[in-house]
Amino acid sequence: MGLFILRRIVIMILTALCLTFIVFVLTNLQPNLEKLAKTQGNVRMTDEQVATWLEMNGYTDPMLSRYGQWLGLLPGWTREDAEGNVTGRCISRDVPADVAPERCGVLQGDWGWSTVLRDEVSAIIGTRLGLTGILMFWVMLLMVPMALIMGVLAGMREGSRLDRSLSTVSIASTATPEYVSGVILIAVFASSAVGLKWFKGTATSAMDGITFENFTLPVVTIALYGMGYIARMTRASMTEVMTAQYIRTARLKGVSFPNIVLKHALRNALIAPFTVIMLQIPWLLNGVVIVETLFNYKGFGWTLVQAASNNDIELLLGCSVVAVVVVLVTQLISDVGYIFLNPRIRIS
Amino acid sequence: MEPLSWGAILVEILIRFTPVWIGMAAIFALSLTFKRRLGLYGKLFDSTIGMIGFAIVLFWVLTALFSNMIITHDPLVQVSGMKNKLPGTPVPEGTEGLGYYLLGGDNLARDVFSRMVAGSTIVMQIAPVATLFAFMVGITLGLPAAYYGGALDTFLSFLANLILAFPVILLFYLLVTPEIVATGLPTYMAAVLFLFPILFLVVLWNSRFFTQAGKRAAYISVTLVLGLWVYLGVAWNADPLGIISVPPNILIVFVSVVFVNAPTVFRIVRGIALDIKTRDYVAAAQTRGEGPWYTMLWEILPNARGPLIVDFCLRIGYTTILLGTLGFFGLGLAPESPDWGSTINDGRKLLSIYPHPALAPALALMSLVLGLNLLADGLREESLKD
């Protein structure tokens, strides 16, 4: 077991390295750097000025060496301009050149500086992840119980009318991506054209204080898309359990139907959905990006879009690390959890 | 002129779709008559859910085909005075086309109805073909990964998991922005990805007709000539005859969608093939002395078709969603393009005042994906029966 987890962690680190390197290469392609120079310096810069700007800001070192600098394996770049002022990767206004450390990268705990939000990457990601965490908490609180109830109700009597209608509802929910359901929900519940105006169409104010009015629509939008899939998986697992021998035995013994469902079937039927729910979290990340953009809620997804559309290299790298960790940790938890929940599975 | 009432709008829209209704009626009548002779497709008509799904999908396919006859106005033309007008508003005198904007005008005074119909053509051009390409890539890599196992499997699985660990939207931003396009990266990716269908077909014919030299040469040469011709035109925009060319931004969207879908298909194919590999008929083929590719493509693949066909339908729907996501973030296609994602993105800024420009494409997209999901569900049910 320990070896299994260790192997997974090694794979995780390897994946994170490959992934950040790909992001690094793509964001550091020449046209991207020129765009960065123009947005950071001056839009009307000539080609020579762009070249000088890139040179003075350390963007001209070889790609691998700069990736090493970001990791903190190699010493950060330093430049001296005509007046003898020394600038460098590890040098900033707070840390003058003579006391600056030689290396400053991820290994030293320095995630770099965001060029578009003008703040430390670690600080940005911390606060934004917090905001997204609140959103996800409410999404999970709404989505998981609803999906499980739907799945169990549909799966306990396969082929019944209840099963048919709940299955159709869950298919419809998986067929509605967040940007469609969000638009429809806003149009119906928040627009002046329909006139219901129960909720607000933006969640900007939810960053200061969550109210029922400003947070319902984003939470419902994300939960709707994920719910159908989990419900269908729960239904599949429930129908399988309901055909098992021990359920037949219980029926023949004369156990009442609610008792069979609640006491005999439910616990075994919930093993598979656990894995599905864990694997669904990275998918929700996508939904979070769309919903945060649609409702203007400045969480992690919004930051990702800002970083990507402005080619903010270090912020984007930070975001990708977070994303890859989320994906792989949820995978790990789902595998380990599955083993704990299902005693028939052994890893050797 | 008076604005149309909701009932009149509905009637007018139903009339506009006449070619689609005729086509659907013809196809349904034929299919129902001959359904016992049509295999899995015919069996679809035994399940209500599958039939409803098929009807919705057919509706959008025919709409895409006949879009030129259905649209009431040019989807790109702006008519002054029609900005954000409500559904059923009459257009000013002397404008070409129908006398009304059936579903109102968007924030650039274009006809929402015509844009929605024209958008279906774009979606139908990209989504099924991109899904097919993703399947070719996934199958060509997934079968050997499962069949040979070992280092090849470990390497390919690691690559697939790597791509899947990317958040889709980040991947889109990294591949589709104009700066990356300027470096030519999407073209190179297209060059690699589009080789797979040719490779797939060549290996397919080669393994089948290995002992019949004449047939083998004929099939392979036809595939190579046609394939390379299309390949040059599509991937490199260098068709020697100048017939085939793909607009660059459609190509980029196409490539990124294939790239995102292929790893998932790879995993599905690999999983199914790992299971089928242990069957007796595979062992029999190996004992007969069939080559590895024959076993993979003509023994394992045909027996994996059930789940693959079902997944194909689901995946077209997912590809449609991905295309919409690209449009929603304003990536890839030209900003004035009438595809559903871009239109939703345009409409969402004024959503709380004028919801109709965003609602029409949103509902269209939802219904198409729902239809594909229902179709997949029906197919799954029917294919499990035998």
Chai-1 contact restraints between the chains, C-beta under 6 A:
chainA,res_idxA,chainB,res_idxB,connection_type,confidence,min_distance_angstrom,max_distance_angstrom,comment,restraint_id
A,T15,B,L162,contact,1.0,0.0,6.0,A-B,restraint_1
A,T15,B,A165,contact,1.0,0.0,6.0,A-B,restraint_2
A,C18,B,L162,contact,1.0,0.0,6.0,A-B,restraint_3
A,L26,B,L174,contact,1.0,0.0,6.0,A-B,restraint_4
A,L29,B,T183,contact,1.0,0.0,6.0,A-B,restraint_5
A,P31,B,E179,contact,1.0,0.0,6.0,A-B,restraint_6
A,P31,B,A182,contact,1.0,0.0,6.0,A-B,restraint_7
A,P31,B,T183,contact,1.0,0.0,6.0,A-B,restraint_8
A,N32,B,E179,contact,1.0,0.0,6.0,A-B,restraint_9
A,K35,B,E179,contact,1.0,0.0,6.0,A-B,restraint_10
A,I171,B,N373,contact,1.0,0.0,6.0,A-B,restraint_11
A,A172,B,L370,contact,1.0,0.0,6.0,A-B,restraint_12
A,A175,B,V369,contact,1.0,0.0,6.0,A-B,restraint_13
A,A175,B,L370,contact,1.0,0.0,6.0,A-B,restraint_14
A,A175,B,N373,contact,1.0,0.0,6.0,A-B,restraint_15
A,T176,B,M366,contact,1.0,0.0,6.0,A-B,restraint_16
A,P177,B,I321,contact,1.0,0.0,6.0,A-B,restraint_17
A,Y179,B,F328,contact,1.0,0.0,6.0,A-B,restraint_18
A,Y179,B,I344,contact,1.0,0.0,6.0,A-B,restraint_19
A,V180,B,A362,contact,1.0,0.0,6.0,A-B,restraint_20
A,V180,B,L365,contact,1.0,0.0,6.0,A-B,restraint_21
A,V180,B,M366,contact,1.0,0.0,6.0,A-B,restraint_22
A,V183,B,I344,contact,1.0,0.0,6.0,A-B,restraint_23
A,V183,B,A358,contact,1.0,0.0,6.0,A-B,restraint_24
A,V183,B,A362,contact,1.0,0.0,6.0,A-B,restraint_25
A,I186,B,L351,contact,1.0,0.0,6.0,A-B,restraint_26
A,A187,B,P355,contact,1.0,0.0,6.0,A-B,restraint_27
A,A187,B,L359,contact,1.0,0.0,6.0,A-B,restraint_28
A,A190,B,S352,contact,1.0,0.0,6.0,A-B,restraint_29
A,S191,B,S352,contact,1.0,0.0,6.0,A-B,restraint_30
A,S191,B,P355,contact,1.0,0.0,6.0,A-B,restraint_31
A,A193,B,P355,contact,1.0,0.0,6.0,A-B,restraint_32
A,G201,B,S352,contact,1.0,0.0,6.0,A-B,restraint_33
A,L285,B,P167,contact,1.0,0.0,6.0,A-B,restraint_34
A,N286,B,V168,contact,1.0,0.0,6.0,A-B,restraint_35
A,V289,B,I169,contact,1.0,0.0,6.0,A-B,restraint_36
A,A308,B,L170,contact,1.0,0.0,6.0,A-B,restraint_37
A,A308,B,Y173,contact,1.0,0.0,6.0,A-B,restraint_38
A,A323,B,P167,contact,1.0,0.0,6.0,A-B,restraint_39
A,V324,B,A165,contact,1.0,0.0,6.0,A-B,restraint_40
A,V327,B,A165,contact,1.0,0.0,6.0,A-B,restraint_41
